[in-house]
Amino acid sequence: MNQQGVRWTAEQVLALAPDDASRRAGSKLGTAGPWSGGGSDGSGGVWGLCKGSGSRPYQTVVDTTGPAYRCSCPARKFPCKHALGLLLLWAADGDALSGSEVPDWAEQWLAGRRARAAGKQAAEAGGGSPAKSADPEAARRRAEQRAARITSGAEELEQRLADLLRGGLAAADRSGYGLWEETAARMVDAQAPGLAGRVRELGAIPGSGPGWPVRLLEECALTHLLDRAWLDVERLPEPLAATVRTRVGLTAPADGPPVRDHWSVLAQYDTSDGRLTTRRVWLYGRNSGRTALLLSFGAAGRAPALALPVGVAIDAETVPYAGAAQLRAELGEQFSLPVPDPGPPPGGSVTDAAAAYGTALCDDPWLDAWPVTLTGVIPVPSQDGTWQLADADGAAALPVAPSPLARPGLWRLAALSGGRPVTVFGECGHRGFTPLTAWSADAPETVPLT
């Protein structure tokens, strides 16, 4: 702990890296050797000059309250290797970055960020005013036109699914992926990106290995259910109707009542479909008991802007989006610097986790997974190369989902456990359990598994 509230660990810093290459390059710059003119203040600012290949050092500054980054290097990754190296140096030896006055280039950037944050807070306190007046009638017409296009796309997709079942699922692999991609493109034209994404997933199933006809039938049924829900959306209860609109691809602002809490940052990980990188950040409210999901997006080749170190807690507001589950939220105002996370959230058994996912499916049938915390579980390998998370008493077990099996995080979990019970946070879904974070009874540190 220091004047800035909390000293991050190296693992928390490296969890912010946009990719493995940045993580390796940043680690090499985490010593005092390449740095000069470094310093930090009591408000979350950290800065330094990093020697590069040119004659002028790179000017790097980080606002740890965001966190946010600025560097004069030409890299288009955020944070770049210099920002990661600076944070690693700060995390390892805060004395190496203390006592220096803020240089002009760092002060201007930090002051600008803080001024914008103060202006935003003042505008929100005063009720704010939109930058330009909206035409409600024009907005209504645009919404009706888009809804009509989505309806047309949903009807076309229904016909495509009927043709597929009429011809037999066993023949689905003979038509190739091209027909699916053409159907997905037509859903994009219908302004239904959610339906387009589901169609692309359907097209990939015939090449996914043994048992694909069963998986294809399951996903076709869920897609048909979403089609029918959209076509009858006006007759659905509002929470479910909001979920259906989101699933087909209609966006809506985060307009729920703000929830101020001390939010623990439980996990952060990225997924990519080749077109878009999606970053998921899981939070747990210590006072409210709510779980919140923050989403941030980056175009192909660029990391999403939002990044929070796993293992800290922030005093902040979150604003939930509409929907049946109301998991997704937007991060609002932060009221203080991050502090160390007090430990894992309350959890339950394997049976409790499966029941929680089943309950969530009643509200959102298209839900792939649900956030849960397992307490007192042991990672157990199987002879076929798969893993399970079993209750310590052997009463029940959850299979680990296929995607984590090839990642080093699973071995990190096994090493942390050593055959003893641990606490694990992750996502419980129909493909199994995806472990994201773990805690051992012997050590209070949060251990990221992604």
C-alpha positions in Angstrom: 0.0 0.0 0.0 1.2 3.5 -0.8 0.0 7.0 -1.2 -1.8 6.0 -4.4 -4.1 3.6 -2.6 -2.9 0.2 -3.7 0.2 -1.3 -5.2 -0.7 -3.5 -8.1 0.9 -6.9 -8.5 2.8 -7.9 -11.7 0.0 -10.3 -12.5 -2.6 -7.6 -12.4 -0.5 -5.4 -14.7 0.1 -8.1 -17.2 -3.6 -8.9 -17.2 -4.1 -5.6 -18.9 -1.9 -6.5 -21.9 -3.7 -6.7 -25.2 -1.9 -9.8 -26.3 0.9 -12.2 -25.5 3.5 -10.3 -27.6 2.8 -7.1 -25.6 3.0 -9.0 -22.4 6.5 -10.4 -23.2 7.8 -7.1 -24.5 6.4 -5.2 -21.5 8.0 -7.6 -19.1 11.5 -6.8 -20.6 10.9 -3.1 -19.8 9.8 -3.6 -16.2 13.2 -2.7 -14.7 14.8 0.6 -14.0 17.4 0.3 -16.7 15.6 1.8 -19.7 13.7 4.4 -17.6 14.5 8.0 -16.6 12.6 11.0 -15.3 10.0 8.7 -13.7 7.6 9.7 -11.0 4.1 9.4 -9.5 1.7 11.5 -7.7 -1.0 11.0 -5.1 -3.8 10.9 -7.6 -3.0 7.9 -9.7 -0.6 9.4 -12.2 2.6 7.5 -13.1 5.0 8.7 -15.8 8.5 8.1 -17.2 10.8 8.3 -20.2 11.7 5.0 -21.8 14.8 4.7 -24.0 14.0 3.4 -27.4 15.8 2.8 -30.7 15.7 6.5 -31.6 17.5 9.5 -30.2 14.5 10.7 -28.2 13.0 8.6 -25.4 9.3 7.7 -25.4 7.1 9.8 -23.1 4.8 7.4 -21.2 2.1 8.3 -18.7 -0.6 6.2 -17.0 -3.6 7.3 -15.0 -4.2 4.2 -12.8 -7.6 5.4 -11.8 -9.0 4.6 -15.3 -6.7 3.0 -16.1 -5.8 5.0 -19.2 -2.5 5.4 -21.1 -0.6 7.7 -23.3 2.7 7.1 -25.0 4.6 8.9 -27.8 5.6 5.5 -29.4 3.9 4.6 -32.7 2.3 1.5 -31.4 -1.5 1.1 -31.9 -2.0 -1.2 -28.9 -3.4 0.0 -25.6 -1.6 -0.4 -23.3 1.6 -0.5 -25.3 4.7 -2.3 -24.0 6.1 0.9 -22.6 3.0 1.5 -20.5 3.1 -2.1 -19.3 6.8 -1.8 -18.5 6.2 1.5 -16.5 3.4 -0.1 -14.5 5.6 -3.2 -13.8 8.4 -1.0 -12.5 5.9 0.9 -10.4 4.4 -2.3 -9.1 7.8 -3.8 -8.2 9.5 -0.7 -6.8 7.4 2.3 -6.1 10.5 4.2 -4.7 11.9 4.1 -8.2 9.0 6.3 -9.3 8.7 8.8 -6.5 9.9 12.3 -5.7 9.9 13.6 -9.3 7.9 16.7 -10.3 5.3 16.1 -13.0 6.8 17.1 -16.4 4.7 19.4 -18.6 3.8 16.7 -21.1 2.5 14.4 -18.4 0.8 17.2 -16.4 -1.1 18.4 -19.5 -2.5 15.0 -20.3 -3.4 14.1 -16.7 -5.0 17.6 -16.1 -7.0 17.2 -19.3 -8.4 13.8 -18.2 -9.3 15.1 -14.8 -10.9 18.2 -16.2 -13.0 16.2 -18.6 -14.1 13.9 -15.8 -15.0 16.9 -13.6 -17.0 18.4 -16.5 -18.9 15.2 -17.0 -19.8 15.0 -13.4 -20.9 18.6 -13.3 -23.1 18.0 -16.4 -24.7 14.9 -14.9 -25.3 16.8 -11.6 -27.0 19.6 -13.4 -29.2 17.3 -15.5 -27.1 17.7 -18.6 -28.5 18.6 -22.0 -28.1 16.7 -25.3 -25.7 18.1 -27.8 -28.4 18.4 -30.4 -32.1 18.2 -30.3 -33.6 14.9 -31.4 -36.6 14.5 -33.6 -38.8 12.0 -31.8 -41.0 11.4 -34.9 -38.0 10.8 -37.1 -36.5 8.4 -34.5 -39.8 6.5 -34.3 -39.9 6.1 -38.1 -36.3 4.8 -38.2 -37.1 2.3 -35.5 -40.1 1.1 -37.3 -38.2 0.7 -40.6 -35.5 -1.2 -38.9 -37.9 -3.5 -37.1 -39.6 -4.2 -40.4 -36.3 -5.2 -42.0 -35.4 -7.4 -39.0 -38.8 -9.1 -39.3 -38.2 -9.8 -43.0 -34.8 -11.3 -42.1 -36.3 -13.4 -39.4 -38.9 -14.8 -41.7 -36.3 -15.6 -44.3 -34.2 -17.4 -41.7 -37.2 -19.4 -40.6 -37.5 -20.6 -44.2 -33.8 -21.5 -44.3 -34.1 -23.5 -41.1 -37.2 -25.3 -42.5 -35.4 -26.2 -45.7 -32.4 -27.5 -43.7 -34.6 -29.8 -41.5 -36.6 -30.9 -44.6 -33.4 -32.0 -46.3 -32.0 -33.7 -43.2 -29.3 -32.6 -40.9 -26.9 -35.3 -42.0 -26.5 -33.6 -45.4 -25.7 -30.2 -43.8 -22.0 -30.7 -44.2 -22.2 -31.2 -48.0 -23.4 -27.7 -48.8 -20.2 -26.1 -47.3 -19.9 -22.9 -45.3 -20.7 -20.6 -48.3 -24.5 -20.9 -48.0 -24.3 -20.1 -44.3 -22.2 -17.1 -44.9 -24.6 -15.9 -47.6 -27.5 -16.2 -45.1 -25.5 -14.4 -42.5 -24.8 -11.6 -45.0 -28.6 -11.3 -45.6 -29.2 -11.0 -41.9 -26.6 -8.2 -41.8 -28.5 -6.5 -44.6 -31.6 -6.9 -42.5 -29.8 -5.0 -39.7 -30.0 -8.0 -37.4 -26.3 -8.7 -36.4 -27.4 -11.0 -33.6 -29.1 -13.3 -36.0 -26.1 -13.1 -38.4 -23.8 -14.2 -35.6 -26.0 -17.2 -34.8 -26.1 -18.2 -38.5 -22.3 -18.1 -38.6 -22.1 -20.3 -35.5 -24.5 -22.8 -37.2 -22.3 -22.9 -40.3 -19.3 -23.8 -38.2 -20.9 -26.7 -36.4 -20.7 -29.4 -39.2 -16.9 -29.1 -39.1 -16.7 -29.2 -35.3 -16.1 -33.0 -34.9 -18.0 -36.1 -33.8 -21.6 -35.5 -32.7 -22.1 -32.4 -34.7 -25.6 -33.3 -35.9 -26.9 -33.2 -32.3 -25.2 -29.8 -31.7 -26.6 -28.4 -34.9 -30.1 -29.5 -34.0 -29.8 -27.9 -30.6 -28.5 -24.6 -32.0 -31.2 -24.6 -34.8 -33.8 -25.0 -32.1 -32.5 -22.0 -30.2 -32.3 -19.9 -33.4 -35.9 -20.9 -34.3 -36.9 -19.9 -30.8 -35.3 -16.5 -31.2 -36.9 -16.0 -34.6 -40.4 -16.8 -33.2 -39.8 -14.6 -30.1 -38.9 -11.6 -32.4 -41.9 -12.2 -34.6 -44.1 -12.1 -31.4 -42.0 -9.6 -29.4 -44.9 -7.2 -28.8 -46.7 -10.0 -26.8 -43.8 -10.8 -24.5 -43.3 -9.4 -21.0 -41.0 -6.4 -21.2 -37.9 -7.9 -19.5 -38.0 -10.8 -21.9 -38.8 -8.5 -24.8 -35.8 -6.4 -24.0 -33.7 -9.6 -24.0 -35.0 -10.6 -27.4 -34.3 -7.2 -28.9 -30.7 -7.4 -27.6 -30.2 -10.9 -28.9 -31.3 -10.0 -32.4 -28.9 -7.1 -32.4 -30.8 -4.0 -31.4 -28.7 -1.7 -29.1 -30.1 0.2 -26.2 -28.5 2.6 -23.8 -27.7 1.7 -20.2 -30.6 3.5 -18.5 -31.2 1.5 -15.3 -30.8 3.1 -11.9 -27.1 3.6 -11.0 -25.8 1.2 -8.4 -22.9 2.5 -6.3 -20.9 -0.2 -4.6 -17.4 -1.4 -3.8 -17.0 -3.6 -6.9 -14.5 -6.4 -6.9 -12.8 -7.0 -10.3 -13.1 -10.7 -10.5 -12.0 -11.5 -14.1 -11.1 -10.0 -17.5 -10.6 -11.8 -20.8 -10.8 -11.2 -24.5 -12.5 -13.1 -27.3 -12.2 -12.4 -31.1 -14.2 -13.5 -34.1 -11.7 -12.1 -36.6 -13.8 -8.9 -37.1 -14.1 -7.7 -33.5 -12.4 -8.2 -30.2 -14.7 -8.3 -27.2 -13.4 -7.8 -23.7 -15.4 -9.0 -20.8 -14.8 -7.7 -17.3 -16.7 -9.4 -14.4 -17.5 -7.3 -11.2 -19.0 -8.3 -7.9 -20.7 -5.7 -5.6 -19.7 -6.3 -2.0 -22.7 -4.5 -0.6 -25.4 -5.2 -3.1 -24.4 -8.8 -3.9 -24.9 -8.0 -7.6 -22.7 -9.4 -10.4 -22.1 -7.0 -13.3 -20.6 -7.6 -16.8 -18.7 -4.8 -18.5 -18.2 -5.2 -22.3 -15.7 -3.3 -24.4 -15.0 -3.7 -28.1 -12.1 -3.2 -30.4 -11.8 -3.4 -34.1 -9.7 -6.3 -35.5 -6.1 -5.8 -34.5 -6.9 -3.3 -31.7 -7.4 -4.0 -28.1 -10.6 -2.7 -26.4 -10.2 0.5 -24.4 -11.6 -0.7 -21.1 -9.1 -2.5 -18.8 -9.3 -3.1 -15.1 -6.7 -5.0 -13.0 -8.0 -8.3 -11.6 -7.8 -8.4 -7.8 -8.7 -4.9 -6.8 -11.9 -3.3 -5.7 -13.2 0.1 -6.9 -15.8 2.4 -5.3 -17.9 3.2 -8.4 -21.3 3.4 -10.0 -22.5 0.9 -12.6 -25.5 1.5 -14.7 -27.4 -1.7 -15.8 -28.7 -2.3 -19.3 -32.3 -3.5 -19.8 -33.0 -7.2 -20.0 -34.2 -10.1 -18.1 -31.0 -10.9 -16.3 -29.6 -7.3 -16.1 -26.0 -8.6 -15.9 -24.5 -6.2 -18.4 -23.7 -2.8 -17.1 -21.8 0.3 -18.0 -19.1 1.6 -15.6 -19.9 5.1 -14.3 -18.2 7.5 -12.0 -15.3 6.2 -9.8 -15.1 7.8 -6.4 -11.7 6.7 -5.2 -8.5 4.9 -6.2 -8.6 1.1 -6.3 -7.9 -0.8 -3.1 -6.9 -4.4 -2.6 -9.8 -6.9 -3.0 -10.8 -8.5 0.3 -11.1 -12.0 -1.1 -13.5 -14.2 -3.1 -17.2 -13.5 -3.3 -19.7 -15.8 -1.5 -20.1 -19.1 -3.4 -21.7 -22.4 -3.3 -21.5 -26.0 -4.4 -21.5 -27.6 -7.9 -25.2 -28.3 -7.5 -25.9 -24.7 -6.6 -24.0 -23.5 -9.7 -26.0 -25.8 -12.0 -29.2 -24.7 -10.4 -28.3 -21.0 -10.8 -27.6 -21.5 -14.5 -30.9 -23.3 -14.9 -32.8 -20.5 -13.2 -31.1 -17.9 -15.4 -32.2 -19.9 -18.5 -35.8 -19.4 -17.5 -35.3 -15.7 -18.1 -33.0 -15.9 -21.1 -33.1 -19.2 -23.0 -30.2 -18.1 -25.3 -27.8 -17.7 -22.4 -24.5 -19.5 -23.0 -23.2 -19.3 -19.4 -23.9 -17.8 -16.0 -21.3 -16.3 -13.6 -20.9 -18.5 -10.4 -18.4 -18.9 -7.6 -17.6 -22.5 -6.5 -16.3 -23.0 -3.0 -14.5 -26.1 -1.8 -13.9 -27.7 -5.2 -10.9 -29.7 -6.4 -9.7 -29.9 -10.1 -9.6 -33.5 -11.1 -8.2 -34.9 -14.4 -9.9 -37.6 -16.4 -8.3 -40.4 -18.4 -9.7 -39.0 -21.6 -7.8 -35.7 -21.2 -10.7 -33.7 -19.9 -11.0 -32.2 -16.4 -13.7 -31.8 -13.8 -14.2 -29.5 -10.8 -15.5 -31.8 -8.0 -17.0 -30.9 -4.6 -14.5 -31.9 -1.9 -17.0 -34.4 -0.5 -17.3 -36.0 -4.0 -21.1 -35.4 -4.1 -21.1 -33.8 -7.6 -18.8 -32.5 -10.3 -18.9 -30.1 -13.2 -16.9 -30.8 -16.5 -14.5 -28.1 -17.5 -15.6 -26.6 -20.8 -13.5 -27.5 -23.9 -12.0 -24.0 -24.5 -9.9 -23.8 -21.2 -8.4 -27.3 -21.7 -5.6 -25.9 -24.0 -4.8 -22.9 -21.9 -2.1 -22.6 -19.2 -4.7 -21.3 -16.7 -6.0 -24.8 -16.1 -2.5 -26.0 -15.0 -2.2 -22.9 -12.8 -5.4 -23.9 -11.1 -4.2 -27.4 -10.6 -0.9 -26.1 -9.1 -2.8 -23.7 -6.8 -5.0 -26.5 -5.6 -2.4 -29.2 -5.2 -5.2 -31.7 -4.5 -6.8 -29.4 -1.9 -10.1 -27.5 -2.1 -10.0 -24.0 -3.7 -12.5 -21.3 -4.5 -13.1 -20.7 -8.2 -15.0 -18.0 -10.1 -16.1 -18.7 -13.6 -18.9 -19.2 -16.1 -21.2 -22.2 -15.9 -22.9 -23.1 -19.1 -24.2 -26.0 -21.3 -20.6 -26.7 -22.5 -19.3 -27.0 -19.0 -17.5 -24.7 -16.6 -14.9 -22.1 -17.6 -12.7 -21.2 -14.7 -11.6 -17.6 -14.7 -10.2 -16.8 -11.3 -9.2 -18.8 -8.2 -8.3 -18.3 -4.5 -6.5 -20.7 -2.2 -7.2 -21.0 1.5 -3.4 -20.6 2.1 -3.0 -17.3 0.3 -5.3 -14.4 0.0 -4.1 -13.3 -3.5 -6.5 -13.4 -6.5 -5.1 -15.7 -9.2 -6.3 -15.0 -12.7 -6.7 -18.1 -14.9 -7.1 -16.3 -18.3 
